[in-house]
Amino acid sequence: MQVSQGRLVNEFVQELHEGDAAIFAGAGLSRASGFVDWRGLLRECAQEIGLDLDQEYDLVAVAQYYLNLGSAHRYKLNDILLRAFRDEGELTDNHRLIARLPLHTLWTTNYDTLIEQAFHEAGRRLEVKSRDEDIGHRSRRRDAVLYKMHGDIARPEELVICKADYERYARQHALFQTTLEADLASKTMLFIGFSFSDPNLNYMLGHLHAISEGNMREHFAILRRVRENRTLPEGERERALKYDVNKQELQLRELERYNIHALLISQFDEVTDLLRAIQVASCRRNVFVSGSASSFAEDFDEQRLREFCLGLGERMMDHGFKLVTGLGLNVGDTVFQGALLRLHEQKKSGSEHQFVLRPFPRSSRTKDGDNPDAERFLEGYREDMIAEAGIVVVISGTSRSAAISRGVMQEYQIAARLGKPIVPIGASGHAARQVWEELRERRSTLYRGLVSAEQYERLGDARASDAELLNVTMDVLDRLSSIQ
């Protein structure tokens, strides 16, 4: 059975929020970066032994035929692999999107380092395991772990590539096999760029199916829909297409046996759209709180501001939101305090997953416009934070040098450019008031009709009680977090 993109996104994102999602990347993910696939890697070897790869489907066997000719051929194959992966390769949008997803587990059969590069670029700590002995060690400060079950190009002599390597896999890589089976049983996998011709994975799926008596966890796969082979004579194309469609239908039924639901796409570019939809949906309930307060509005004094921010942090945890903040003076730090206190009261474990805290480096804090390099750094820093949020809340917004904080206004502009829904607490005054007034006339289009005129006016009403302001703010956040 084929799955719709909407269902795949919704269910996979739910597993992401629970910490039970993983991605399995195959060769198709790296192909757009300029790296060759298995056919490209083995073409030179196949020619040397008189085989035409366009007529061969069992590429593992082709590699074995080549290595059967002697040990010197393993050395030569290693050299081919090193030359093929000599350059780092160009990161694609897909790699960057994957690196920004709140994933904790990734698997790949690829030898390249593109996933590692993407995580480094995103500022996330990735622990890489490419040998069995790596599995027993755990970094205390990792954001995610990548299992390279077929090895890493840095050690070409250890790569799993031929029939003998697969035959020895269960004995030589028992920890990898056990760990993957455990993840297949406990996590929802999204297979990308994978053809399901890998003997190891197919064995493990069959083993799990047998021991679970068919009651396997749900997984998803992105597969390319078969298309007409235009290299064939016109008279043969229709017959070949019917054959390929039938074969793909049979493959889909086989995947269903393992509870793997496939999303068929026409172009691999559609993977980018899917990953972007997953990213948007995954951060839908992440709220970035923008604001600082070195002075206070007449109708929203320091005590009231702090009580409102404490209450907002508490209510965000009650409603299951994730707080993203740079810990702005008297605003972000107070919202965080309220959230932390509420989680402590609820005695919830894993509270670190409820926050993305990015305090601004002191060395980069400059007066407006007096250090262009620092300004560029701060803008990029703010954009990285806001990119992780689904909604932006603006509170107060004053700085030591200005009644309207330049930094808060920059965060507002970045959020608008990134298309994030913005909720200005205009009642708190200063930058928040200015943003509230600027968005007032565009409320109906900005919020897709989800926020009423009465609700928006209440956000700007300093005469409203703190309870009323908190109620309307949380109602607006709940409504906006439902946007698909």
C-alpha positions as CSV (number, residue, x, y, z in Angstrom):
1,M,0.0,0.0,0.0
2,Q,1.3,3.4,-0.9
3,V,1.3,6.2,1.7
4,S,0.4,9.8,1.2
5,Q,2.9,12.6,1.9
6,G,0.5,14.1,4.5
7,R,0.3,10.8,6.5
8,L,4.0,10.2,6.3
9,V,4.8,13.7,7.5
10,N,2.3,13.6,10.4
11,E,3.2,10.2,11.7
12,F,7.0,10.6,11.3
13,V,6.9,14.0,13.1
14,Q,4.9,12.4,15.9
15,E,7.7,9.8,16.3
16,L,10.3,12.6,16.1
17,H,8.6,14.4,19.1
18,E,8.6,11.1,21.0
19,G,12.3,10.6,20.2
20,D,11.5,7.3,18.4
21,A,12.3,8.3,14.7
22,A,15.4,7.5,12.7
23,I,16.6,8.0,9.1
24,F,18.2,5.3,7.0
25,A,20.2,6.8,4.1
26,G,21.2,4.9,1.0
27,A,23.3,5.7,-2.0
28,G,20.5,7.8,-3.6
29,L,21.0,10.5,-1.0
30,S,24.6,11.0,-2.0
31,R,24.2,10.8,-5.8
32,A,23.1,14.4,-6.2
33,S,26.3,15.5,-4.5
34,G,28.4,14.2,-7.4
35,F,29.3,10.9,-5.9
36,V,28.8,7.8,-8.1
37,D,26.5,5.0,-7.1
38,W,27.4,1.3,-6.9
39,R,27.2,1.0,-10.7
40,G,29.6,3.9,-11.1
41,L,32.0,2.5,-8.6
42,L,32.1,-1.0,-10.1
43,R,32.0,0.0,-13.8
44,E,35.8,-0.1,-14.2
45,C,36.1,-3.4,-12.4
46,A,33.3,-4.9,-14.4
47,Q,34.9,-3.9,-17.7
48,E,38.2,-5.5,-16.6
49,I,36.4,-8.9,-16.1
50,G,34.3,-8.6,-19.3
51,L,30.9,-7.8,-17.7
52,D,28.5,-5.1,-18.8
53,L,26.9,-3.5,-15.8
54,D,23.9,-2.4,-17.8
55,Q,23.0,-6.1,-17.9
56,E,23.9,-6.9,-14.3
57,Y,21.6,-6.5,-11.3
58,D,23.5,-8.4,-8.6
59,L,26.3,-5.8,-8.0
60,V,27.5,-7.6,-4.8
61,A,28.3,-10.6,-7.0
62,V,30.1,-8.5,-9.6
63,A,32.4,-7.1,-6.9
64,Q,33.0,-10.7,-5.7
65,Y,33.8,-11.9,-9.2
66,Y,36.4,-9.1,-9.5
67,L,38.0,-9.9,-6.1
68,N,38.1,-13.6,-6.8
69,L,41.0,-12.8,-9.3
70,G,43.4,-12.2,-6.4
71,S,44.5,-10.0,-3.5
72,A,45.9,-7.4,-5.8
73,H,42.4,-6.7,-7.0
74,R,41.2,-5.8,-3.5
75,Y,44.1,-3.2,-3.4
76,K,43.0,-1.9,-6.8
77,L,39.3,-1.7,-5.7
78,N,40.4,0.2,-2.6
79,D,42.2,2.7,-4.8
80,I,39.1,3.1,-7.0
81,L,37.0,3.8,-3.9
82,L,39.5,6.3,-2.5
83,R,39.6,8.1,-5.9
84,A,35.8,8.2,-6.1
85,F,35.5,9.7,-2.6
86,R,38.7,11.8,-2.7
87,D,36.8,15.1,-2.6
88,E,34.3,15.8,0.2
89,G,31.4,16.3,-2.2
90,E,28.9,19.1,-2.3
91,L,26.2,19.2,0.4
92,T,22.7,19.2,-0.9
93,D,19.6,20.7,0.6
94,N,18.6,17.2,1.6
95,H,21.7,16.7,3.8
96,R,21.2,20.1,5.4
97,L,17.5,19.5,6.1
98,I,18.3,16.1,7.7
99,A,21.0,17.7,9.9
100,R,18.4,20.2,11.2
101,L,15.8,17.6,12.1
102,P,15.5,16.7,15.8
103,L,16.9,13.3,15.1
104,H,19.0,11.3,17.5
105,T,19.6,8.2,15.3
106,L,20.7,7.8,11.7
107,W,21.9,4.8,9.8
108,T,23.6,4.6,6.4
109,T,25.2,2.2,4.0
110,N,27.1,5.0,2.4
111,Y,30.9,5.4,2.8
112,D,31.1,9.2,2.3
113,T,31.1,11.9,5.0
114,L,28.3,14.1,3.7
115,I,26.1,13.6,6.7
116,E,28.9,14.4,9.0
117,Q,29.7,17.6,7.1
118,A,26.0,18.6,7.2
119,F,25.9,18.2,11.0
120,H,29.1,20.2,11.4
121,E,27.7,23.0,9.3
122,A,24.5,23.0,11.4
123,G,26.5,23.2,14.6
124,R,25.2,19.9,15.9
125,R,27.4,17.3,17.5
126,L,27.3,13.9,15.7
127,E,28.9,10.8,17.0
128,V,29.9,8.5,14.2
129,K,30.2,4.7,14.6
130,S,31.7,2.8,11.7
131,R,33.3,-0.1,13.6
132,D,31.7,-2.6,16.1
133,E,34.1,-1.4,18.8
134,D,32.6,2.1,18.5
135,I,29.2,1.0,19.6
136,G,30.3,0.4,23.2
137,H,31.5,4.0,23.6
138,R,29.1,6.9,24.1
139,S,29.9,10.6,23.9
140,R,28.3,12.6,26.7
141,R,27.7,15.7,24.6
142,R,26.3,14.3,21.4
143,D,23.2,15.5,19.6
144,A,22.8,12.4,17.4
145,V,24.6,9.2,16.5
146,L,25.3,8.0,12.9
147,Y,25.8,4.3,12.3
148,K,27.8,3.6,9.2
149,M,27.1,-0.1,8.9
150,H,29.2,-0.7,5.8
151,G,32.2,1.2,7.0
152,D,33.8,4.6,6.3
153,I,35.9,5.6,3.3
154,A,38.8,6.5,5.7
155,R,39.4,2.7,6.0
156,P,38.6,1.3,2.5
157,E,40.0,-2.1,3.4
158,E,37.2,-2.6,5.9
159,L,34.3,-1.6,3.6
160,V,31.5,-4.0,3.1
161,I,31.2,-4.3,-0.7
162,C,31.4,-7.9,-2.0
163,K,29.6,-11.2,-1.4
164,A,32.1,-12.5,1.1
165,D,31.8,-9.3,3.1
166,Y,28.1,-9.9,3.4
167,E,28.5,-13.5,4.2
168,R,30.8,-12.7,7.1
169,Y,28.8,-9.7,8.3
170,A,26.8,-11.5,11.1
171,R,30.0,-12.8,12.6
172,Q,32.3,-9.9,12.1
173,H,29.8,-7.1,12.8
174,A,27.5,-8.7,15.3
175,L,27.1,-5.5,17.4
176,F,26.0,-3.5,14.3
177,Q,23.5,-6.2,13.4
178,T,22.1,-6.4,16.9
179,T,21.9,-2.6,17.2
180,L,20.1,-2.2,13.9
181,E,17.7,-5.0,14.7
182,A,16.9,-3.2,18.0
183,D,16.4,0.1,16.2
184,L,14.1,-1.5,13.6
185,A,12.1,-2.9,16.4
186,S,11.9,0.2,18.5
187,K,12.0,3.2,16.1
188,T,10.2,4.3,13.0
189,M,12.6,4.4,10.1
190,L,12.4,6.7,7.1
191,F,14.4,5.1,4.2
192,I,15.8,7.6,1.7
193,G,17.8,6.8,-1.4
194,F,17.4,3.1,-0.7
195,S,16.6,0.3,-3.2
196,F,16.1,-2.5,-0.6
197,S,18.6,-4.7,-2.5
198,D,21.0,-4.8,0.5
199,P,21.4,-8.4,1.7
200,N,22.1,-7.4,5.3
201,L,19.0,-5.2,5.7
202,N,16.8,-7.8,4.0
203,Y,18.1,-10.5,6.3
204,M,17.4,-8.4,9.4
205,L,13.9,-7.5,8.2
206,G,13.2,-11.1,7.6
207,H,14.6,-12.1,11.0
208,L,12.5,-9.5,12.8
209,H,9.4,-10.5,10.9
210,A,9.9,-14.1,12.0
211,I,10.5,-13.4,15.7
212,S,7.8,-10.8,15.9
213,E,5.3,-13.0,14.1
214,G,4.6,-10.2,11.7
215,N,3.8,-7.6,14.4
216,M,6.5,-5.2,13.3
217,R,6.9,-1.5,13.9
218,E,5.8,0.8,11.1
219,H,8.4,2.3,8.8
220,F,8.4,4.5,5.7
221,A,10.3,4.5,2.5
222,I,10.6,7.0,-0.4
223,L,10.8,5.2,-3.8
224,R,11.0,6.5,-7.3
225,R,8.0,5.6,-9.4
226,V,9.0,3.5,-12.5
227,R,9.0,5.4,-15.7
228,E,9.3,4.8,-19.4
229,N,12.7,3.7,-20.6
230,R,13.4,6.0,-23.5
231,T,16.5,4.2,-24.5
232,L,14.4,1.3,-25.8
233,P,12.9,1.2,-29.3
234,E,9.4,2.8,-29.3
235,G,7.7,-0.6,-29.9
236,E,9.2,-2.1,-26.7
237,R,8.7,0.8,-24.3
238,E,5.1,0.2,-23.4
239,R,5.7,-3.5,-22.8
240,A,8.8,-2.8,-20.7
241,L,6.9,-0.1,-18.7
242,K,4.0,-2.5,-17.9
243,Y,6.5,-5.1,-16.7
244,D,8.3,-2.6,-14.5
245,V,5.1,-1.3,-13.0
246,N,4.0,-4.8,-12.2
247,K,7.4,-5.6,-10.6
248,Q,7.2,-2.4,-8.5
249,E,3.8,-3.3,-7.3
250,L,5.1,-6.7,-6.2
251,Q,8.0,-5.0,-4.4
252,L,5.5,-2.7,-2.6
253,R,3.6,-5.7,-1.4
254,E,6.8,-7.3,-0.2
255,L,7.7,-4.1,1.8
256,E,4.2,-4.1,3.3
257,R,4.9,-7.6,4.7
258,Y,7.6,-5.8,6.8
259,N,5.2,-2.9,7.6
260,I,7.2,-0.5,5.4
261,H,4.9,1.9,3.6
262,A,6.2,3.5,0.5
263,L,5.7,7.0,-0.9
264,L,6.2,7.0,-4.6
265,I,7.8,10.1,-6.2
266,S,8.4,11.0,-9.8
267,Q,11.5,13.0,-9.3
268,F,14.2,12.7,-6.6
269,D,13.8,16.5,-6.1
270,E,10.5,15.7,-4.4
271,V,12.5,14.3,-1.4
272,T,13.6,17.9,-0.7
273,D,10.0,19.0,-0.5
274,L,9.1,16.1,1.8
275,L,12.1,16.7,4.2
276,R,11.2,20.4,4.3
277,A,7.6,19.6,5.2
278,I,8.9,17.3,8.0
279,Q,11.2,20.1,9.2
280,V,8.4,22.6,9.2
281,A,6.0,20.3,11.0
282,S,8.7,19.1,13.5
283,C,9.3,22.7,14.7
284,R,5.6,23.7,14.7
285,R,5.4,23.6,18.5
286,N,8.8,25.2,19.0
287,V,8.3,28.8,20.2
288,F,11.1,31.3,20.0
289,V,10.7,34.1,22.6
290,S,12.3,37.3,21.4
291,G,12.7,40.2,23.8
292,S,14.7,42.0,26.3
293,A,13.9,44.7,28.9
294,S,16.4,47.2,30.4
295,S,13.5,49.6,31.0
296,F,9.8,49.1,31.2
297,A,6.5,50.4,29.8
298,E,4.3,52.6,32.1
299,D,1.4,50.1,32.1
300,F,3.7,47.0,32.1
301,D,6.3,47.6,34.9
302,E,9.1,45.3,35.9
303,Q,7.1,43.2,38.3
304,R,4.3,42.7,35.8
305,L,6.7,41.8,33.0
306,R,8.4,39.2,35.1
307,E,5.2,37.7,36.3
308,F,3.9,37.5,32.8
309,C,7.1,35.8,31.5
310,L,7.1,33.3,34.4
311,G,3.5,32.5,33.7
312,L,4.2,32.1,29.9
313,G,7.1,29.7,30.6
314,E,4.9,27.6,32.9
315,R,1.9,27.5,30.5
316,M,4.2,26.6,27.5
317,M,5.3,23.5,29.4
318,D,1.7,22.7,30.3
319,H,0.7,22.9,26.6
320,G,3.7,20.8,25.4
321,F,5.6,23.5,23.6
322,K,9.4,23.7,23.3
323,L,11.1,26.9,24.3
324,V,13.7,28.4,22.0
325,T,15.5,31.5,23.4
326,G,18.6,33.5,23.5
327,L,17.9,34.3,27.2
328,G,17.3,38.0,26.6
329,L,17.5,40.2,29.7
330,N,14.4,40.0,32.0
331,V,12.4,38.2,29.2
332,G,14.0,35.1,27.8
333,D,15.7,34.2,31.0
334,T,12.5,34.7,33.0
335,V,10.4,32.6,30.6
336,F,13.0,29.9,30.9
337,Q,12.9,30.1,34.7
338,G,9.1,29.7,34.6
339,A,9.3,26.7,32.3
340,L,12.0,25.0,34.4
341,L,10.1,25.5,37.6
342,R,6.9,23.9,36.0
343,L,8.8,20.9,34.7
344,H,10.4,20.5,38.2
345,E,6.9,20.6,39.8
346,Q,5.7,18.0,37.3
347,K,8.8,15.9,37.9
348,K,9.2,15.3,34.2
349,S,12.3,13.5,33.0
350,G,14.1,14.5,29.8
351,S,13.4,18.2,30.4
352,E,16.5,19.1,28.4
353,H,14.5,18.2,25.3
354,Q,12.0,21.0,26.1
355,F,14.6,23.8,25.5
356,V,16.9,25.2,22.8
357,L,19.0,27.7,24.8
358,R,21.4,29.9,22.8
359,P,22.8,32.7,25.1
360,F,24.4,35.5,23.1
361,P,28.2,35.5,23.4
362,R,29.4,38.4,25.4
363,S,32.2,39.2,23.0
364,S,29.7,39.8,20.2
365,R,27.6,42.4,22.1
366,T,28.3,45.7,20.6
367,K,26.7,49.1,20.4
368,D,24.5,49.5,17.4
369,G,26.5,49.5,14.2
370,D,30.0,49.9,15.6
371,N,31.3,46.5,14.6
372,P,30.1,45.2,11.2
373,D,31.7,41.8,11.7
374,A,29.9,41.3,15.1
375,E,26.6,42.5,13.5
376,R,26.9,39.9,10.7
377,F,27.7,37.2,13.3
378,L,24.7,38.2,15.5
379,E,22.3,38.2,12.5
380,G,23.4,34.7,11.5
381,Y,23.2,33.6,15.1
382,R,19.6,34.9,15.4
383,E,18.6,33.3,12.1
384,D,19.9,29.9,13.3
385,M,17.8,30.1,16.4
386,I,14.6,31.3,14.6
387,A,15.0,28.6,12.0
388,E,14.4,26.0,14.7
389,A,11.1,27.6,15.8
390,G,7.6,27.3,14.4
391,I,6.3,30.5,16.1
392,V,7.9,33.7,17.3
393,V,6.7,35.6,20.4
394,V,7.8,39.2,20.8
395,I,7.8,40.6,24.3
396,S,8.9,44.2,25.3
397,G,12.2,44.8,23.5
398,T,14.4,47.5,24.9
399,S,18.1,47.8,25.1
400,R,20.6,49.8,27.2
401,S,21.1,52.1,24.3
402,A,17.6,52.4,22.8
403,A,13.9,52.3,23.7
404,I,13.3,50.1,20.7
405,S,15.8,47.2,20.7
406,R,17.6,46.9,17.4
407,G,18.2,43.2,18.0
408,V,14.6,42.4,18.8
409,M,13.5,44.2,15.6
410,Q,16.1,42.3,13.6
411,E,14.7,39.0,15.1
412,Y,11.2,40.2,14.0
413,Q,12.5,40.9,10.5
414,I,14.2,37.5,10.2
415,A,11.1,35.7,11.4
416,A,9.0,37.5,8.8
417,R,11.5,36.6,6.1
418,L,11.5,33.0,7.1
419,G,7.7,32.9,7.1
420,K,7.3,32.3,10.8
421,P,4.0,33.3,12.5
422,I,4.7,36.2,14.8
423,V,2.8,36.8,18.1
424,P,3.6,40.3,19.4
425,I,2.6,41.0,23.0
426,G,1.9,44.6,22.2
427,A,0.7,45.3,25.8
428,S,4.3,44.9,27.0
429,G,5.3,48.0,25.0
430,H,8.5,49.0,23.1
431,A,9.6,46.8,20.2
432,A,6.7,44.4,20.8
433,R,4.2,47.3,20.6
434,Q,5.8,48.5,17.3
435,V,5.6,45.0,15.8
436,W,2.0,44.7,17.0
437,E,1.0,47.9,15.3
438,E,2.8,46.9,12.0
439,L,1.1,43.6,11.8
440,R,-2.4,44.8,12.9
441,E,-3.8,45.5,9.4
442,R,-2.4,42.2,8.0
443,R,-3.7,40.0,10.8
444,S,-6.2,38.0,8.8
445,T,-3.8,37.0,6.1
446,L,-0.8,36.5,8.4
447,Y,-2.6,34.0,10.6
448,R,-4.8,32.3,7.9
449,G,-7.9,33.3,9.8
450,L,-6.9,31.4,12.9
451,V,-6.5,34.6,15.1
452,S,-9.7,36.7,15.5
453,A,-9.6,40.5,15.6
454,E,-10.7,40.4,19.2
455,Q,-7.8,38.1,20.2
456,Y,-5.3,40.2,18.4
457,E,-6.6,43.4,20.0
458,R,-6.3,41.7,23.4
459,L,-2.6,41.0,22.8
460,G,-2.1,44.8,22.7
461,D,-4.3,45.7,25.6
462,A,-2.3,46.7,28.6
463,R,-5.5,47.0,30.6
464,A,-6.1,43.3,30.3
465,S,-5.2,41.3,33.3
466,D,-2.1,39.0,33.3
467,A,-4.4,35.9,33.3
468,E,-6.4,37.3,30.3
469,L,-3.1,38.0,28.4
470,L,-1.8,34.6,29.1
471,N,-5.0,32.9,28.1
472,V,-5.2,34.7,24.8
473,T,-1.5,34.1,24.1
474,M,-1.7,30.4,24.7
475,D,-4.9,30.1,22.7
476,V,-3.2,31.9,19.8
477,L,-0.1,29.6,20.1
478,D,-2.2,26.5,20.1
479,R,-4.1,27.7,17.0
480,L,-0.9,28.6,15.1
481,S,0.8,25.4,16.0
482,S,-1.9,23.5,14.1
483,I,-1.0,25.2,10.8
484,Q,-0.1,22.5,8.3
